[in-house]
Amino acid sequence: MGCWWGRGAVLACLLLLRPLPSPCCPAACRCSLGNVDCSEHGLREVPPSLAANTSALWLGYNFITVLGPRSFPPLPGLLVLSLPHNHLRLIHSQALVGLGALLELDLSDNYLTVLSPETFQPLTSLTKLNLGGNRLRQLEPGVLQALPELQALFLQDNPWGCSCSILPLWRWLSHNSDKVREKSLLLCRVPEQLNKYPIMAFGNESFRQCQETPLSAQHYVTFMIIGPFSFMASIFFCTFTGSVVVVYHNLRKEPHVPRR
């Protein structure tokens, strides 16, 4: 009897010392040492059951169209996130919250037309960003300014609109040309006369007409107030001046009474 109790105590101790089982790998993925590969599985959303110790997540060649708020569970150790060749059209401003350790983000070959600076603000450690092969016509400067550690940027094969709206992006590219990859494929699409013209070939003189200080809304309001007032004042002045001239001429034409 005492021997049985002794064996039971040993078994209980072994169970207590046994490490907790690691979270299961998502059904549509292959997992190994923190790497989770969910590529080419027809996924339409990010798998919800990702282990907290995931260091690399591959989601390429799926059918994900939207990254909504907090699309990912907290992944404090995630270093690489790859989403190329999906159908991404929208990334919510809170979609990447909880991925602060991320070093590489691949969003290439999707359908993105606009990106919010707020989306990238959590990614303060990001060093590599691939936005090539999307439908971007312009990129807000705040997107790149939110990435202080960025070392490699891919923007090729987008239909860039080379008007005054691209000036902030061109300035960033000019001051950070060492960070831009595939520069020869960074081409204008519109206007037609600049189709396939290299963006990096522009100079300061190309944007001369864009660098004039724009008028603020306050200036326009001031002009709207002053304009009608000035118009009425000019009418009053002209009427007054005309009346004075008429009176003066009438006085000069009055006959003088002869003295007796």
FENBEL-V969581 format. One line per field, one symbol per residue. phi: phi as a letter, one per 40 degrees, with the letter a starting at -180 (. if undefined). psi: psi as a letter, one per 30 degrees, with the letter a starting at -180 (. if undefined). burial: I if it has 16 or more other ideal C-beta (glycine too) atoms within 10 Angstrom, else O. A space follows every 10 residues. Layout:
phi->???
psi->???
burial->???
//
This chain:
phi->.ccccccccc cccccccccc ccdccddcbb bafgcbbbcf bgcbacdccc ccccbabbbc fbbcbbbcdf cbcdbcbcbb bbbcfbbcba bccbcbcgbc cdbbbbbcfb bcbabcdccc ccccbcbbbb bcgbbccabc ccccccbccc babbbcfbcc ccbcccddcc cccccbcccc bfccccbcbb cdcbdgcccc ccbdccbdcc cccccccccc ccccccdccc cccccccccc cccccccccc cccccccccc
psi->eeeeeeeeee eeeeeefkkk klkkkkeglk kjhfkjjgkh ggkflkkfik kfgkfkjjgl hahkfkjakh fkljifgkfk jjhlhahkfk jlfgegkghf fkekkjglha hkfkkkefef efhffkfkkj glhahkflkk ffeeffifgk fkkkglhkik jiafffeeee eeeefhfffk lhefgilkel lefgkgkkef flleffgeff gkjlkleeee eeeeeeeeee eeeeeeeeee eeeeeeeeee effkkkkkk.
burial->OOOOOOOOOO OOOOOOOOOO OOOOIIOOIO IOOOOIIIIO IOIOOIIOOI IOOIIIIIII IIOIOOIOOO IIOOIOOIII IIIIIIOIIO IIOIIIIIII OIIIIIIIII OIOOIIIOII IIIOOIIIII IIIIOIIIIO OOIIOIIOOI OOIIIIIIOI IIOOOIIIII OIIOOOOOII IOOOOIIIIO OOOIOOOOIO OIOOOOIOOO OOOOOOOOOO OOOOOOOOOO OOOOOOOOOO OOOOOOOOOO OOOOOOOOOO
//
